[in-house]
Amino acid sequence: QVQVVESGGDLVQPGGSLRLSCAASGSISRIYFMGWYRQAPGKQRELVAGISSDGTTNYVDSVKGRFTISRDDAKNTLFLQMNSLKPEDSAVYYCNADLLSIVPRIRRDYWGQGTQVTVSL
């Protein structure tokens, strides 16, 4: 069984920083794409940042230059460093992992339960 768990969400003032972490555990053979999504109240879930297995990254325009995504494949962990936070960054942030499990041998997407980020005075 595979689990994906996020951590690091918090209340922070505008201009502040947060670092989100996501740990994938269980019967994992290989992790392909990993990404951070977010969903604010009344809005659709959007891809904030993604990173492929070869290290290629992509970001939504609104976070370019402020957020940095990285991964540690040895620990099956994903990170999102968020700087210069704005109130519009407030949302529940979800981790997504496209991975191949060992038993059963299936490749599919896994999602975490989400972590709340609130940017406010």
DSSP file (Angstrom, degrees, kcal/mol; ACC not computed):
  #  RESIDUE AA STRUCTURE BP1 BP2  ACC     N-H-->O    O-->H-N    N-H-->O    O-->H-N    TCO  KAPPA ALPHA  PHI   PSI    X-CA   Y-CA   Z-CA
    1    1 A Q              0   0    0      0, 0.0    26,-0.8     0, 0.0     2,-0.4   0.000 360.0 360.0 360.0 141.0    0.0    0.0    0.0
    2    2 A V  E     -A   26   0A   0     24,-0.2     2,-0.4    25,-0.1    24,-0.2  -0.865 360.0-170.5-109.7 138.7    1.2    3.5   -0.9
    3    3 A Q  E     -A   25   0A   0     22,-2.5    22,-2.7    -2,-0.4     2,-0.4  -0.974   8.3-163.9-126.9 144.7    0.7    6.6    1.2
    4    4 A V  E     -A   24   0A   0     -2,-0.4     2,-0.4   107,-0.4   109,-0.4  -0.993  14.5-178.2-126.7 122.8    1.4   10.2    0.3
    5    5 A V  E     -A   23   0A   0     18,-2.2    18,-2.5    -2,-0.4     2,-0.2  -0.979   9.4-158.5-131.2 125.5    1.5   12.7    3.2
    6    6 A E  E     +A   22   0A   0     -2,-0.4     2,-0.3    16,-0.2    16,-0.2  -0.621  15.0 170.5 -96.0 159.1    2.1   16.5    3.0
    7    7 A S  E     +A   21   0A   0     14,-2.2    14,-2.6    -2,-0.2   108,-0.1  -0.973  41.7  68.5-156.0 164.2    3.3   18.7    5.8
    8    8 A G        +     0   0    0      1,-0.3    11,-0.3    -2,-0.3    14,-0.1   0.288  54.7 140.0 109.4  -9.6    4.4   22.3    6.4
    9    9 A G        +     0   0    0     12,-0.1    -1,-0.3    84,-0.1     2,-0.3  -0.335  23.3 143.2 -66.6 150.1    1.3   24.3    5.8
   10   10 A D        -     0   0    0    105,-0.1   108,-2.5   106,-0.1     2,-0.5  -0.959  54.0 -79.6-166.9 177.7    0.8   27.2    8.2
   11   11 A L  E     +d  118   0B   0     -2,-0.3     2,-0.3   106,-0.2   108,-0.2  -0.871  53.4 170.6 -93.6 127.8   -0.4   30.8    8.7
   12   12 A V  E     -d  119   0B   0    106,-2.9   108,-2.1    -2,-0.5     3,-0.1  -0.979  32.4-111.7-140.6 150.8    2.2   33.3    7.4
   13   13 A Q    >   -     0   0    0     -2,-0.3     3,-2.2   106,-0.2    72,-0.2  -0.445  50.3 -81.9 -78.3 154.4    2.2   37.0    6.8
   14   14 A P  T 3  S+     0   0    0      0, 0.0    72,-0.2     0, 0.0    -1,-0.1  -0.289 120.5  28.1 -53.4 137.9    2.5   38.5    3.3
   15   15 A G  T 3  S+     0   0    0     70,-3.2    69,-0.6     1,-0.3    71,-0.1   0.282  99.7 119.3  89.7  -9.9    6.1   38.5    2.2
   16   16 A G    <   -     0   0    0     -3,-2.2    69,-2.4    69,-0.2     2,-0.3  -0.091  56.1-123.2 -81.4-177.0    6.9   35.5    4.3
   17   17 A S        -     0   0    0     66,-0.2     2,-0.3    67,-0.2    66,-0.2  -0.925  21.0-179.9-130.8 152.0    8.2   32.0    3.4
   18   18 A L  E     - B   0  82A   0     64,-2.2    64,-3.3    -2,-0.3     2,-0.5  -0.981  16.2-147.0-144.0 153.7    7.1   28.4    3.9
   19   19 A R  E     - B   0  81A   0     -2,-0.3     2,-0.3   -11,-0.3    62,-0.2  -0.973  14.4-159.5-124.9 118.4    8.5   25.1    2.9
   20   20 A L  E     - B   0  80A   0     60,-2.7    60,-2.1    -2,-0.5     2,-0.3  -0.714   6.4-163.3 -93.9 145.3    6.1   22.3    2.1
   21   21 A S  E     -AB   7  79A   0    -14,-2.6   -14,-2.2    -2,-0.3     2,-0.4  -0.935   7.3-168.5-125.9 151.9    7.2   18.6    2.2
   22   22 A C  E     -AB   6  78A   0     56,-2.2    56,-2.8    -2,-0.3     2,-0.5  -0.973   5.0-165.3-141.3 124.2    5.6   15.5    0.8
   23   23 A A  E     -AB   5  77A   0    -18,-2.5   -18,-2.2    -2,-0.4     2,-0.5  -0.943   3.6-160.4-115.3 126.3    6.7   12.0    1.7
   24   24 A A  E     +A    4   0A   0     52,-2.7     2,-0.3    -2,-0.5   -20,-0.2  -0.884  21.9 171.0-100.9 133.1    5.6    8.9   -0.4
   25   25 A S  E     +A    3   0A   0    -22,-2.7   -22,-2.5    -2,-0.5     2,-0.3  -0.928  26.0  47.7-140.4 163.4    5.9    5.6    1.4
   26   26 A G  E    S+A    2   0A   0     -2,-0.3     2,-1.9   -24,-0.2   -24,-0.2  -0.817 101.1   0.4 113.1-151.1    5.0    2.0    1.0
   27   27 A S  S    S+     0   0    0    -26,-0.8    75,-1.7    -2,-0.3     2,-0.5  -0.530  79.8 159.0 -82.3  78.1    5.4   -0.5   -1.8
   28   28 A I  E     +E  101   0C   0     -2,-1.9    73,-0.2    73,-0.3     3,-0.1  -0.891  24.6 171.8-111.6 127.6    7.1    1.9   -4.3
   29   29 A S  E    S-     0   0C   0     71,-3.3     2,-0.3    -2,-0.5    72,-0.2   0.848  72.5 -12.6 -93.4 -47.4    9.1    0.8   -7.3
   30   30 A R  E     -E  100   0C   0     70,-1.6    70,-3.2    46,-0.0     2,-0.5  -0.985  53.9-142.4-158.0 143.3    9.6    4.1   -9.1
   31   31 A I  E     +E   99   0C   0     -2,-0.3    68,-0.2    68,-0.2     3,-0.1  -0.945  20.4 175.8-110.0 128.5    8.3    7.6   -9.0
   32   32 A Y  E     +     0   0C   0     66,-3.4     2,-0.1    -2,-0.5    -1,-0.1   0.624  59.8   8.9 -94.7-111.2    7.8    9.5  -12.2
   33   33 A F  E     -     0   0C   0     19,-0.1    65,-2.9    20,-0.1     2,-0.4  -0.465  63.6-171.5 -74.2 142.7    6.2   12.9  -12.2
   34   34 A M  E     +EF  97  51C   0     17,-2.2    17,-2.9    63,-0.2     2,-0.3  -0.991  10.9 173.1-131.4 143.9    5.6   14.7   -8.9
   35   35 A G  E     -EF  96  50C   0     61,-2.4    61,-2.7    -2,-0.4     2,-0.5  -0.986  30.9-131.2-150.3 158.8    3.7   17.9   -8.5
   36   36 A W  E     -EF  95  49C   0     13,-3.1    12,-2.8    -2,-0.3    13,-1.6  -0.956  28.2-178.6-109.1 127.1    2.1   20.4   -6.1
   37   37 A Y  E     -EF  94  47C   0     57,-3.0    57,-3.0    -2,-0.5     2,-0.3  -0.814   6.7-159.9-116.0 160.5   -1.4   21.4   -6.7
   38   38 A R  E     -EF  93  46C   0      8,-2.2     8,-2.6    -2,-0.3     2,-0.4  -0.992   7.1-165.5-141.4 153.4   -3.5   23.9   -4.9
   39   39 A Q  E     -E   92   0C   0     53,-2.1    53,-2.2    -2,-0.3     6,-0.2  -0.955   5.3-165.5-141.0 119.6   -7.2   24.6   -4.5
   40   40 A A    >   -     0   0    0     -2,-0.4     3,-2.3     4,-0.4    51,-0.1  -0.656  46.3 -75.2 -96.4 158.2   -8.7   27.8   -3.0
   41   41 A P  T 3  S+     0   0    0      0, 0.0    -1,-0.1     0, 0.0     3,-0.1  -0.282 119.0   7.3 -55.4 129.5  -12.4   28.1   -2.0
   42   42 A G  T 3  S+     0   0    0      1,-0.3     2,-0.3    -3,-0.1    -3,-0.0   0.505 112.9 100.8  78.8   3.8  -14.6   28.3   -5.0
   43   43 A K  S <  S-     0   0    0     -3,-2.3    -1,-0.3     1,-0.0     2,-0.1  -0.821  75.1-104.3-120.7 160.6  -11.8   27.7   -7.5
   44   44 A Q        -     0   0    0     -2,-0.3    -4,-0.4     1,-0.1     2,-0.2  -0.453  44.1 -96.3 -77.7 153.8  -10.6   24.7   -9.4
   45   45 A R        -     0   0    0     -6,-0.2     2,-0.3    -2,-0.1    -6,-0.2  -0.508  48.1-166.3 -68.0 136.0   -7.5   22.8   -8.4
   46   46 A E  E     -F   38   0C   0     -8,-2.6    -8,-2.2    -2,-0.2     2,-0.6  -0.941  26.1-112.0-128.7 150.2   -4.5   24.0  -10.3
   47   47 A L  E     +F   37   0C   0     -2,-0.3   -10,-0.3   -10,-0.2     3,-0.1  -0.695  31.9 178.3 -77.3 120.4   -1.0   22.7  -10.9
   48   48 A V  E     -     0   0C   0    -12,-2.8    12,-2.4    -2,-0.6     2,-0.3   0.886  65.2 -12.0 -88.2 -47.9    1.4   25.0   -9.1
   49   49 A A  E     -FG  36  59C   0    -13,-1.6   -13,-3.1    10,-0.2    -1,-0.4  -0.987  61.1-170.0-156.5 145.2    4.7   23.3   -9.8
   50   50 A G  E     -FG  35  58C   0      8,-2.3     8,-1.9    -2,-0.3     2,-0.4  -0.960   5.0-164.1-138.2 156.8    5.8   20.0  -11.2
   51   51 A I  E     -FG  34  57C   0    -17,-2.9   -17,-2.2    -2,-0.3     6,-0.2  -0.980  12.2-146.7-144.0 128.9    9.1   18.0  -11.5
   52   52 A S    >   -     0   0    0      4,-2.5     3,-1.7    -2,-0.4   -19,-0.1  -0.294  36.9 -96.6 -87.0 175.3    9.8   15.0  -13.7
   53   53 A S  T 3  S+     0   0    0      1,-0.3    -1,-0.1     2,-0.1    20,-0.1   0.720 124.5  54.8 -67.6 -20.2   12.1   12.2  -12.9
   54   54 A D  T 3  S-     0   0    0      2,-0.1    -1,-0.3     0, 0.0   -22,-0.0   0.381 123.3-103.1 -93.1   4.8   14.9   13.8  -14.9
   55   55 A G    <   +     0   0    0     -3,-1.7     2,-0.2     1,-0.3    -2,-0.1   0.425  69.1 149.9  93.4  -1.5   14.6   17.0  -12.9
   56   56 A T        -     0   0    0     -5,-0.1    -4,-2.5     1,-0.0    -1,-0.3  -0.481  28.6-161.6 -66.9 131.8   12.7   19.1  -15.4
   57   57 A T  E     -G   51   0C   0     -6,-0.2     2,-0.3    -2,-0.2    -6,-0.2  -0.807  14.8-174.0-116.9 156.3   10.5   21.6  -13.6
   58   58 A N  E     -G   50   0C   0     -8,-1.9    -8,-2.3    -2,-0.3     2,-0.3  -0.991   5.3-167.3-146.5 149.4    7.5   23.7  -14.6
   59   59 A Y  E     -G   49   0C   0     -2,-0.3   -10,-0.2   -10,-0.2     2,-0.2  -0.959  29.3-108.3-135.7 148.9    5.6   26.4  -12.7
   60   60 A V    >>  -     0   0    0    -12,-2.4     3,-1.9    -2,-0.3     4,-0.7  -0.539  42.2-113.5 -69.6 147.4    2.4   28.3  -13.1
   61   61 A D  G >4 S+     0   0    0      1,-0.3     3,-0.9     2,-0.2    -1,-0.1   0.829 110.9  64.5 -55.8 -36.1    3.1   31.9  -14.1
   62   62 A S  G 34 S+     0   0    0      1,-0.2    -1,-0.3     3,-0.0   -14,-0.0   0.646 109.7  37.1 -67.9 -14.0    1.9   33.4  -10.9
   63   63 A V  G X> S+     0   0    0     -3,-1.9     3,-2.3   -15,-0.2     4,-2.2   0.451  81.4 127.3-115.9  -2.7    4.6   31.7   -8.8
   64   64 A K  T << S+     0   0    0     -3,-0.9     4,-0.1    -4,-0.7    -3,-0.0  -0.320  80.6  16.0 -59.5 133.3    7.6   31.8  -11.1
   65   65 A G  T 34 S+     0   0    0      2,-0.4    -1,-0.3     1,-0.1     3,-0.1   0.278 125.5  60.0  87.0 -11.5   10.6   33.4   -9.4
   66   66 A R  T <4 S+     0   0    0     -3,-2.3    17,-1.9     1,-0.2     2,-0.3   0.709  97.3  52.4-115.4 -35.4    9.0   32.9   -5.9
   67   67 A F  E  <  -C   82   0A   0     -4,-2.2    -2,-0.4    15,-0.2     2,-0.4  -0.797  58.9-166.3-107.8 146.9    8.5   29.1   -5.6
   68   68 A T  E     -C   81   0A   0     13,-2.4    13,-3.0    -2,-0.3     2,-0.4  -0.988   5.4-158.1-134.0 125.6   11.0   26.4   -6.1
   69   69 A I  E     +C   80   0A   0     -2,-0.4     2,-0.3    11,-0.2    11,-0.2  -0.806  20.2 162.8-100.8 142.7   10.1   22.7   -6.4
   70   70 A S  E     -C   79   0A   0      9,-1.6     9,-3.0    -2,-0.4     2,-0.3  -0.964  18.5-152.4-150.5 165.5   12.7   19.9   -5.7
   71   71 A R  E     -C   78   0A   0     -2,-0.3     2,-0.5     7,-0.2     7,-0.2  -0.989  12.3-150.6-143.4 151.5   12.7   16.2   -4.9
   72   72 A D  E > > -C   77   0A   0      5,-2.9     5,-2.0    -2,-0.3     3,-1.0  -0.911  13.0-173.5-120.3  99.0   14.9   13.7   -3.1
   73   73 A D  T 3 5S+     0   0    0     -2,-0.5     3,-0.4     1,-0.3    -1,-0.1   0.778  81.1  63.6 -68.4 -26.2   14.5   10.4   -4.9
   74   74 A A  T 3 5S+     0   0    0      1,-0.2    -1,-0.3    -3,-0.1    -2,-0.0   0.813 117.0  29.9 -65.8 -28.2   16.5    8.5   -2.3
   75   75 A K  T < 5S-     0   0    0     -3,-1.0   -51,-0.2     2,-0.1    -1,-0.2   0.294 105.5-122.8-112.9   7.5   13.8    9.4    0.3
   76   76 A N  T   5 +     0   0    0     -4,-0.5   -52,-2.7    -3,-0.4     2,-0.4   0.915  64.8 144.3  50.9  47.3   10.8    9.6   -2.1
   77   77 A T  E   < -BC  23  72A   0     -5,-2.0    -5,-2.9   -54,-0.2     2,-0.4  -0.925  37.8-161.1-125.5 143.2   10.2   13.1   -0.9
   78   78 A L  E     -BC  22  71A   0    -56,-2.8   -56,-2.2    -2,-0.4     2,-0.3  -0.930  10.4-166.2-121.2 144.4    9.0   16.3   -2.7
   79   79 A F  E     -BC  21  70A   0     -9,-3.0    -9,-1.6    -2,-0.4     2,-0.3  -0.915  13.6-164.4-129.5 155.7    9.5   19.8   -1.5
   80   80 A L  E     -BC  20  69A   0    -60,-2.1   -60,-2.7    -2,-0.3     2,-0.6  -0.886   8.7-161.0-139.3 109.5    8.1   23.2   -2.3
   81   81 A Q  E     -BC  19  68A   0    -13,-3.0   -13,-2.4    -2,-0.3     2,-0.6  -0.812  12.8-167.0 -89.1 120.7   10.0   26.3   -1.1
   82   82 A M  E     +BC  18  67A   0    -64,-3.3   -64,-2.2    -2,-0.6     2,-0.3  -0.941  10.2 174.1-116.5 116.8    7.6   29.3   -1.2
   83   83 A N        +     0   0    0    -17,-1.9   -66,-0.2    -2,-0.6   -67,-0.2  -0.759  59.4  23.1-116.4 164.1    9.0   32.8   -0.8
   84   84 A S  S    S-     0   0    0    -69,-0.6    -1,-0.2    -2,-0.3   -67,-0.2   0.904  84.9-159.1  49.0  48.9    7.5   36.2   -1.1
   85   85 A L        -     0   0    0    -69,-2.4   -70,-3.2    -3,-0.2   -69,-0.2  -0.247   8.4-159.0 -64.7 145.3    4.1   34.8   -0.3
   86   86 A K    >   -     0   0    0    -72,-0.2     3,-2.2   -71,-0.1     4,-0.3  -0.844  31.8-110.1-120.6 156.7    0.9   36.7   -1.2
   87   87 A P  G >  S+     0   0    0      0, 0.0     3,-1.8     0, 0.0    32,-0.4   0.849 117.3  63.1 -55.3 -33.6   -2.6   36.5    0.1
   88   88 A E  G 3  S+     0   0    0      1,-0.3   -48,-0.0    30,-0.1    -3,-0.0   0.571  89.5  68.8 -70.8  -7.1   -3.7   35.0   -3.3
   89   89 A D  G <  S+     0   0    0     -3,-2.2    -1,-0.3    30,-0.1     2,-0.2   0.550  72.6 118.1 -82.3  -8.1   -1.4   32.0   -2.6
   90   90 A S    <   +     0   0    0     -3,-1.8     2,-0.3    -4,-0.3    28,-0.2  -0.404  40.9 105.5 -63.3 127.9   -3.7   30.9    0.2
   91   91 A A  E    S- H   0 117C   0     26,-2.0    26,-2.7    -2,-0.2     2,-0.6  -0.965  76.4 -76.6-179.8 172.1   -5.2   27.5   -0.5
   92   92 A V  E     -EH  39 116C   0    -53,-2.2   -53,-2.1    -2,-0.3     2,-0.5  -0.857  48.7-146.8 -87.7 127.4   -5.0   23.9    0.4
   93   93 A Y  E     -EH  38 115C   0     22,-3.0    22,-1.9    -2,-0.6     2,-0.4  -0.846  13.6-164.5-102.3 129.2   -1.9   22.5   -1.2
   94   94 A Y  E     -E   37   0C   0    -57,-3.0   -57,-3.0    -2,-0.5     2,-0.4  -0.893  11.8-140.1-116.4 142.1   -1.9   18.9   -2.5
   95   95 A C  E     -E   36   0C   0     -2,-0.4    17,-1.9   -59,-0.2     2,-0.4  -0.821  17.9-166.9 -97.9 138.3    1.0   16.6   -3.4
   96   96 A N  E     -EI  35 111C   0    -61,-2.7   -61,-2.4    -2,-0.4     2,-0.4  -0.984   4.7-172.9-126.3 137.2    0.6   14.3   -6.4
   97   97 A A  E     -EI  34 110C   0     13,-2.3    13,-2.1    -2,-0.4     2,-0.8  -0.984  15.0-156.2-133.7 124.6    2.9   11.4   -7.3
   98   98 A D  E     + I   0 109C   0    -65,-2.9   -66,-3.4    -2,-0.4     2,-0.3  -0.868  41.9 157.2 -93.1 107.6    2.7    9.4  -10.5
   99   99 A L  E     -EI  31 108C   0      9,-2.3     9,-2.2    -2,-0.8     2,-0.6  -0.914  47.2-125.5-141.0 161.7    4.3    6.2   -9.4
  100  100 A L  E     -EI  30 107C   0    -70,-3.2   -71,-3.3    -2,-0.3   -70,-1.6  -0.922  29.9-150.5-104.7 119.6    4.8    2.5  -10.0
  101  101 A S  E     -E   28   0C   0      5,-2.7     5,-0.3    -2,-0.6   -73,-0.3  -0.542  10.6-139.3 -88.0 158.7    4.0    0.3   -7.0
  102  102 A I  S    S+     0   0    0    -75,-1.7     3,-0.1     1,-0.3    -1,-0.1   0.936  86.4  51.5 -80.8 -51.8    5.6   -3.0   -6.4
  103  103 A V  S    S+     0   0    0      1,-0.4    -1,-0.3   -76,-0.3   -76,-0.2  -0.954 122.4  20.7-134.2 114.6    2.6   -5.0   -5.2
  104  104 A P  S    S-     0   0    0      0, 0.0     2,-1.7     0, 0.0    -1,-0.4   0.646  98.2-132.5 -71.2 157.6    0.4   -4.7   -7.0
  105  105 A R        +     0   0    0     -3,-0.1     2,-0.4    -2,-0.1    -3,-0.2  -0.590  56.4 136.2 -82.3  87.6    2.5   -3.7  -10.0
  106  106 A I        -     0   0    0     -2,-1.7    -5,-2.7    -5,-0.3     2,-0.6  -0.993  47.9-143.8-137.4 139.2    0.5   -0.8  -11.1
  107  107 A R  E     +I  100   0C   0     -2,-0.4     2,-0.3    -7,-0.3    -7,-0.2  -0.920  44.1 130.4-103.2 124.4    1.3    2.7  -12.3
  108  108 A R  E     -I   99   0C   0     -9,-2.2    -9,-2.3    -2,-0.6     2,-0.3  -0.962  55.9 -82.5-159.9 173.1   -1.1    5.4  -11.2
  109  109 A D  E     -I   98   0C   0     -2,-0.3     2,-0.4   -11,-0.2   -11,-0.2  -0.653  35.6-165.0 -85.8 140.7   -1.5    8.8   -9.5
  110  110 A Y  E     -I   97   0C   0    -13,-2.1   -13,-2.3    -2,-0.3     2,-0.4  -0.969   4.1-159.4-123.9 144.7   -1.6    9.1   -5.7
  111  111 A W  E     -I   96   0C   0     -2,-0.4  -107,-0.4   -15,-0.2   -15,-0.2  -0.927  10.0-135.0-123.9 145.9   -2.7   12.2   -3.8
  112  112 A G        -     0   0    0    -17,-1.9  -107,-0.2    -2,-0.4     3,-0.1  -0.316  32.2-106.4 -84.8 179.4   -2.1   13.4   -0.3
  113  113 A Q        -     0   0    0   -109,-0.4  -108,-0.1     1,-0.2   -19,-0.1   0.600  63.1-112.0 -85.8 -11.8   -4.7   14.7    2.0
  114  114 A G        -     0   0    0    -19,-0.1     2,-0.4     1,-0.0   -20,-0.2   0.066  18.1-125.4  98.7 152.0   -3.6   18.4    1.6
  115  115 A T  E     -H   93   0C   0    -22,-1.9   -22,-3.0  -108,-0.1     2,-0.4  -0.999  25.1-120.7-136.7 135.2   -2.1   21.0    3.8
  116  116 A Q  E     -H   92   0C   0     -2,-0.4     2,-0.5   -24,-0.2   -24,-0.2  -0.580  23.0-172.0 -83.5 129.4   -3.5   24.4    4.4
  117  117 A V  E     -H   91   0C   0    -26,-2.7   -26,-2.0    -2,-0.4     2,-0.5  -0.987   5.8-177.9-117.0 123.2   -1.5   27.5    3.6
  118  118 A T  E     -d   11   0B   0   -108,-2.5  -106,-2.9    -2,-0.5     2,-0.7  -0.983   9.7-166.8-124.9 123.8   -2.9   30.8    4.7
  119  119 A V  E     +d   12   0B   0     -2,-0.5     2,-0.3   -32,-0.4  -106,-0.2  -0.925  36.2 125.6-111.9 110.2   -1.2   34.1    3.9
  120  120 A S              0   0    0   -108,-2.1    -2,-0.1    -2,-0.7   -34,-0.0  -0.992 360.0 360.0-161.0 156.1   -2.7   37.0    5.9
  121  121 A L              0   0    0     -2,-0.3  -108,-0.1  -108,-0.2    -1,-0.0   0.477 360.0 360.0 -72.8 360.0   -1.8   39.8    8.3
